[in-house]
Amino acid sequence: QVQLVESGGGSVQAGDSLRLSCVASGESFSHYAMGWFRQAPGKDYEFVAADTWPYYKRHVADSLEGRFTLSRDNAENTVFLIMNSLKPEDTAVYYCAAGWELVADFTTPEVYGYRGQGTQVTVSS
């Protein structure tokens, strides 16, 4: 079992930056691919970024490339989502997800076995 807790969300102005954190409980964190998704009001889940097992290759949604990235710290069981040049359309609840040794289909939230409760990000113009 893995429990995921996100933090770092908040209300910011357009152009600001935020760093979201996701801390995982349990063992074998290094065996999990970690993903970030977001959901805006009235919309479906949207893939944001992920790193895939075993080499933690980073993948970022094409529309977010250049502004968003992720990193992880296996010693701290933590994955980060770094968001720069935020826009009002980035407003959403952001979720992290964990998938055991996930190497493919990382843009699909259903393939991850675990998901956190989410953290709200609100960007005003």
Disulfide bonds with the S-S distance in Angstrom:
Cys22-Cys96 1.94
